[in-house]
Structures are given as structure tokens and as C-alpha cells.
Amino acid sequence: MNHKYEIVIWWSEEDQLFLAKAPELPGCMAHGETREEAWREIHNAMNLWLEVAREHGDPIPQPEGRLVPV
């Protein structure tokens, strides 16, 4: 699924992994050993976040559509 939500990916020295976060979806985070893996995993996490929100009738925020360099 192609999401229009902001995604932030950064290297964590402490974890020795790339961490990924979707700031507009509270608590939606993932990680990977490479940037590409973190990118794939955050998309999986976003799909699950949105699926659970729909199942529970929780509000789903509209994407801000910000352009973020990767």
C-alpha cells in the first residue's frame, strides 16, 4: 500500500538499527538492519495500525502530505 503519511527513518547507535516512525500515527514504529528493511517494516506497521483503527472505529488522521527527504 502506498501511504501518504510522513515517515522518518534514522540510525540508532544505541540499537545498532535503523528506526522508522510514522509521526501522524501515534505509536507506529518499526526497525530494520538497513534503511530499505526499515522502510518495508514501517509500511507493514502502518497497514496494521490502520487496520486496527478501522476495526475499533478509532479516528484515522488525514495525512499532512509533507515531503520528507529520505
N, CA, C and O of each residue as an XYZ file, in Angstrom:
280
protein
N       0.847     -1.179      0.000
C       0.000      0.000      0.000
C       0.891      1.241      0.000
O       1.896      1.284      0.710
N       0.534      2.224     -0.776
C       1.293      3.463     -0.854
C       0.679      4.482      0.092
O      -0.401      5.013     -0.165
N       1.370      4.746      1.178
C       0.866      5.673      2.182
C       1.312      7.081      1.887
O       2.368      7.291      1.291
N       0.517      8.049      2.299
C       0.879      9.453      2.136
C       1.233     10.081      3.478
O       1.311     11.304      3.597
N       1.442      9.252      4.472
C       1.836      9.734      5.789
C       3.342      9.980      5.826
O       4.115      9.320      5.131
N       3.731     10.928      6.640
C       5.143     11.215      6.839
C       5.832     10.003      7.463
O       5.281      9.354      8.352
N       7.040      9.706      6.989
C       7.863      8.640      7.550
C       9.231      9.221      7.850
O       9.829      9.892      7.008
N       9.723      8.962      9.049
C      11.048      9.416      9.451
C      11.889      8.170      9.739
O      11.471      7.290     10.492
N      13.075      8.106      9.131
C      13.984      6.977      9.347
C      15.323      7.539      9.801
O      15.846      8.486      9.214
N      15.874      6.935     10.866
C      17.170      7.388     11.365
C      17.949      6.206     11.918
O      17.384      5.171     12.270
N      19.267      6.390     11.983
C      20.154      5.378     12.539
C      20.235      5.553     14.035
O      20.418      6.669     14.523
N      20.099      4.453     14.778
C      20.223      4.466     16.227
C      21.530      3.780     16.609
O      21.674      2.568     16.448
N      22.474      4.558     17.113
C      23.737      3.978     17.596
C      23.467      3.001     18.737
O      24.067      1.929     18.814
N      22.559      3.392     19.614
C      22.251      2.565     20.787
C      21.726      1.185     20.385
O      22.132      0.170     20.951
N      20.824      1.158     19.404
C      20.209     -0.103     18.979
C      20.966     -0.776     17.840
O      20.762     -1.958     17.566
N      21.844     -0.019     17.176
C      22.567     -0.509     16.006
C      21.599     -0.974     14.913
O      21.805     -2.003     14.269
N      20.540     -0.186     14.727
C      19.500     -0.452     13.735
C      18.997      0.871     13.175
O      19.184      1.929     13.776
N      18.356      0.795     12.013
C      17.604      1.930     11.505
C      16.223      1.879     12.139
O      15.567      0.837     12.112
N      15.782      2.975     12.699
C      14.447      3.075     13.283
C      13.573      3.892     12.346
O      14.049      4.819     11.690
N      12.307      3.548     12.287
C      11.355      4.247     11.427
C      10.120      4.576     12.229
O       9.676      3.794     13.070
N       9.569      5.752     11.956
C       8.399      6.215     12.695
C       7.449      6.914     11.737
O       7.875      7.619     10.822
N       6.144      6.708     11.961
C       5.096      7.439     11.246
C       4.477      8.389     12.269
O       3.525      8.012     12.953
N       4.999      9.620     12.389
C       4.583     10.528     13.468
C       3.089     10.829     13.515
O       2.558     11.138     14.582
N       2.406     10.746     12.380
C       0.979     11.065     12.354
C       0.113      9.910     12.868
O      -1.083     10.079     13.108
N       0.732      8.737     13.035
C       0.022      7.563     13.555
C       0.656      7.217     14.902
O       1.667      6.516     14.942
N       0.085      7.691     15.988
C       0.700      7.544     17.308
C       1.136      6.111     17.630
O       0.359      5.162     17.528
N       2.405      5.992     18.021
C       2.949      4.707     18.420
C       3.378      3.817     17.270
O       3.823      2.693     17.501
N       3.258      4.285     16.044
C       3.582      3.459     14.876
C       5.070      3.579     14.575
O       5.537      4.592     14.055
N       5.812      2.507     14.918
C       7.260      2.474     14.728
C       7.678      1.104     14.225
O       6.949      0.121     14.364
N       8.874      1.059     13.634
C       9.447     -0.196     13.148
C      10.961     -0.030     13.109
O      11.486      1.043     13.409
N      11.650     -1.091     12.739
C      13.109     -1.015     12.633
C      13.597     -2.021     11.595
O      12.855     -2.896     11.149
N      14.874     -1.867     11.224
C      15.492     -2.794     10.290
C      16.996     -2.636     10.297
O      17.525     -1.618     10.745
N      17.677     -3.645      9.802
C      19.137     -3.586      9.740
C      19.623     -2.668      8.619
O      20.757     -2.190      8.650
N      18.760     -2.423      7.630
C      19.070     -1.492      6.546
C      17.937     -0.470      6.453
O      16.852     -0.674      6.998
N      18.212      0.639      5.750
C      17.156      1.631      5.531
C      15.985      1.007      4.783
O      14.822      1.265      5.091
N      16.311      0.192      3.805
C      15.264     -0.439      2.994
C      14.381     -1.362      3.837
O      13.161     -1.386      3.675
N      15.006     -2.115      4.730
C      14.227     -3.003      5.601
C      13.352     -2.184      6.544
O      12.189     -2.525      6.758
N      13.894     -1.114      7.105
C      13.100     -0.246      7.978
C      11.928      0.355      7.207
O      10.829      0.478      7.746
N      12.158      0.730      5.947
C      11.106      1.286      5.084
C       9.987      0.258      4.882
O       8.808      0.583      5.023
N      10.361     -0.973      4.554
C       9.347     -2.029      4.372
C       8.587     -2.286      5.666
O       7.362     -2.407      5.661
N       9.321     -2.368      6.775
C       8.688     -2.687      8.053
C       7.754     -1.581      8.542
O       6.718     -1.870      9.141
N       8.109     -0.312      8.293
C       7.202      0.762      8.733
C       5.922      0.732      7.897
O       4.847      1.047      8.407
N       6.024      0.359      6.628
C       4.806      0.239      5.820
C       3.933     -0.899      6.342
O       2.710     -0.767      6.381
N       4.542     -2.011      6.742
C       3.767     -3.101      7.351
C       3.106     -2.628      8.641
O       1.935     -2.917      8.884
N       3.861     -1.896      9.471
C       3.319     -1.389     10.738
C       2.173     -0.410     10.483
O       1.175     -0.420     11.203
N       2.315      0.428      9.464
C       1.248      1.380      9.138
C      -0.009      0.657      8.684
O      -1.117      1.028      9.074
N       0.156     -0.372      7.863
C      -1.008     -1.164      7.436
C      -1.734     -1.745      8.642
O      -2.960     -1.675      8.726
N      -0.977     -2.320      9.577
C      -1.584     -2.898     10.783
C      -2.240     -1.828     11.646
O      -3.335     -2.040     12.169
N      -1.580     -0.677     11.802
C      -2.125      0.423     12.607
C      -3.473      0.841     12.040
O      -4.449      0.975     12.777
N      -3.523      1.046     10.728
C      -4.765      1.484     10.087
C      -5.848      0.409     10.166
O      -7.018      0.731     10.376
N      -5.480     -0.849     10.004
C      -6.436     -1.953     10.086
C      -7.070     -2.022     11.474
O      -8.287     -2.153     11.598
N      -6.245     -1.934     12.512
C      -6.758     -1.996     13.888
C      -7.631     -0.782     14.190
O      -8.675     -0.914     14.827
N      -7.215      0.389     13.741
C      -8.021      1.600     13.965
C      -9.402      1.450     13.328
O     -10.413      1.805     13.935
N      -9.440      0.926     12.107
C     -10.737      0.718     11.432
C     -11.593     -0.290     12.192
O     -12.788     -0.069     12.391
N     -10.980     -1.406     12.620
C     -11.718     -2.445     13.349
C     -12.338     -1.910     14.630
O     -13.436     -2.319     15.008
N     -11.636     -0.992     15.302
C     -12.113     -0.460     16.580
C     -12.895      0.844     16.433
O     -13.363      1.408     17.423
N     -13.033      1.311     15.220
C     -13.762      2.557     14.997
C     -13.013      3.789     15.494
O     -13.615      4.832     15.749
N     -11.686      3.658     15.630
C     -10.875      4.792     16.079
C     -10.697      5.783     14.936
O     -10.720      5.395     13.768
N     -10.518      7.065     15.266
C     -10.306      8.063     14.214
C      -8.974      7.831     13.498
O      -7.966      7.489     14.117
N      -8.997      8.022     12.199
C      -7.788      7.893     11.389
C      -7.417      9.283     10.885
O      -8.184      9.910     10.156
N      -6.236      9.763     11.278
C      -5.850     11.114     10.864
C      -5.643     11.216      9.356
O      -5.193     10.268      8.713
N      -5.977     12.378      8.806
C      -5.682     12.645      7.406
C      -4.187     12.903      7.267
O      -3.610     13.606      8.096
N      -3.550     12.354      6.240
C      -2.114     12.609      6.069
C      -1.875     14.087      5.750
O      -2.621     14.706      4.993
N      -0.830     14.623      6.340
C      -0.447     16.013      6.083
C       0.168     16.143      4.698
O       0.134     17.218      4.098
N       0.731     15.046      4.188
C       1.321     15.077      2.865
C       2.625     15.841      2.779
O       2.968     16.374      1.724
N       3.357     15.899      3.887
C       4.643     16.602      3.900
C       5.683     15.830      3.111
O       5.689     14.599      3.111
N       6.558     16.555      2.441
C       7.659     15.940      1.730
C       8.844     15.852      2.680
O       9.308     16.861      3.210
N       9.323     14.639      2.886
C      10.438     14.427      3.814
C      11.558     13.739      3.056
O      11.340     12.676      2.474
N      12.765     14.325      3.048
C      13.876     13.641      2.377
C      14.210     12.330      3.072
O      14.165     12.236      4.298
N      14.544     11.326      2.281
C      14.890     10.011      2.830
C      16.372      9.779      2.671
O      16.879      8.730      3.068
